[in-house]
Amino acid sequence: MGNQGNSGDGVRQICEWIWNGEIGEIKEVHAWTDRPIWPQGLQRPTQLMKTPKTLDWDLFIGPAPMRPYHEIYTPWNWRGWWDFGTGAFGDMACHVLDPVYQSLKLGYPDKVRGSSTSINTESPPMAETVEFSFPARENLPKVAMPAVKVYWYDGGLYPNMSELLPEGENLMADGLGGCIFIGSKDTLICGCGGFNSRLVSGRKPDVKPYLRRIPGAIGYVDGPHEQDWIRACKESPENRIEGTSNFAYSGPFNEMVLLGVLAIRLQGLNKSLKWNAEKMQITNISPNEELKIITSNEFKVIDGHPHFNKQSLNFNAMKCADEYIRHTYRNGWNLPAMV
């Protein structure tokens, strides 16, 4: 799980502030990144290339359908292909949304909706937004946990909050992304992983550190993700301290992130998707609904005039959703039954 910030003190400080009621009840959060910094919105290449001798192409393909080798897929760029990755949202939300998920004790959304630049059957879009709707959670001793909406932006899209943010505020100051928590008392801004958190009011919360391992530590001073995992492995079961991002936490969090990817892929239905977490199922897609998805999109200028050649296919929306949630792997690959 790529939420390294979870092993630092940034997220813990945000939890201390929010749980102490420093910014009041939170009903709205905005989060963003400038990714992708790799190619996306692509169509499958048709040029044939020879597989390098140093690459086991079958092993790289793994459970995905076999396709001819091309240098555009790897290294690094695999993120920008549906068969191998989940685009900017799936790649970065596990970093950026970690302080949101933990501090607000989010669990699963009951509705999610996505919107993006042009999307096709092969590659995630260049820019996208996602809206999550979470129901109210159990109140904490010092602050209520009402229903909250979480908005995501990537590909150079950012929240427009001119009346709230200080002039000149650089939302990409840390180079990765950040979050804005809008509370009934104050507004909190932080960078990716919960670092450099501050209140828009300029007030410095006087909260005694109790979650931070080393009070006042900045960044990964108290040990990065890998060290936290090694520590948990080496400690005896009798007195082991759980890893900061153990499976009970990171599993549901990862599912929430992937719901954003699902919303992007199903945006052509033009509605909020209602999610039943227990059944891992979207409940408001009818059996006969169709989803239109671009397969190729060609543009040419001929004799000074624009010519468009956009090809699309219609798919059964329910079957698409089921396949996205529970993939059909190629022969030789499978997952154990999920209960």
HUCORKA-V248921 format. One record per backbone hydrogen bond with DSSP energy under -0.5 kcal/mol. CO is the residue of the C=O (numbers start at 1). NH is the residue of the N-H. Records with the same first field share a line. If there is no record, write none. Layout:
CO: NH  NH
This chain:
1: 3
3: 6
4: 7
5: 8  11
9: 13
10: 14
11: 15
12: 16
13: 17
14: 18
15: 19
16: 20
17: 22
18: 21
23: 185  186
25: 27  184
27: 149
28: 182
29: 151
30: 180
31: 153
32: 178
33: 156
35: 155
52: 55
55: 57
56: 60
57: 61
58: 62
61: 64
63: 330
69: 49
70: 73
75: 77
76: 79
77: 80
78: 81
79: 87
81: 84  85
86: 90
87: 91
88: 92
89: 93
92: 95  96
93: 97
95: 98  193
97: 101
98: 102
99: 103
100: 104
101: 106
102: 105
110: 275
111: 133
112: 273
113: 131
115: 129
119: 294
122: 82
123: 120
124: 41
127: 117
128: 154
129: 115
130: 132  152
131: 113
132: 134  150
133: 110  111
134: 148
143: 140
145: 137
148: 134
149: 29  151
150: 132
151: 31
152: 130
153: 33
154: 128  157
159: 161
161: 164  165
166: 169
169: 171
170: 173
172: 175
177: 192
178: 32
179: 190
180: 30  182
181: 183  188
182: 27  28
186: 183
187: 200
188: 181
189: 198
190: 179
191: 194
192: 195
193: 11
195: 191
198: 189
199: 202
203: 199  205
205: 207
206: 208
213: 215
214: 217
218: 221
219: 9
220: 223
224: 228
225: 229
226: 230
227: 231
228: 232
229: 233
230: 234
231: 235
236: 239  240
240: 242
243: 246
246: 249  250
247: 251
249: 253
250: 254
251: 255
252: 256
253: 257
254: 258
255: 259
256: 260
257: 260  261
258: 262
259: 263
260: 264
261: 265
262: 266
263: 114
264: 267
266: 269
267: 270
272: 274
273: 112
274: 283
275: 277
276: 280  281
281: 276
284: 286
286: 289
289: 317
291: 293  315
293: 313
294: 121
296: 311
298: 309
300: 302  307
301: 303
302: 305
305: 302
307: 300
309: 298  311
311: 295  296
313: 293
315: 291  317
316: 320
317: 321
318: 322
319: 323
320: 324
321: 325
322: 326
325: 327
327: 329
330: 333
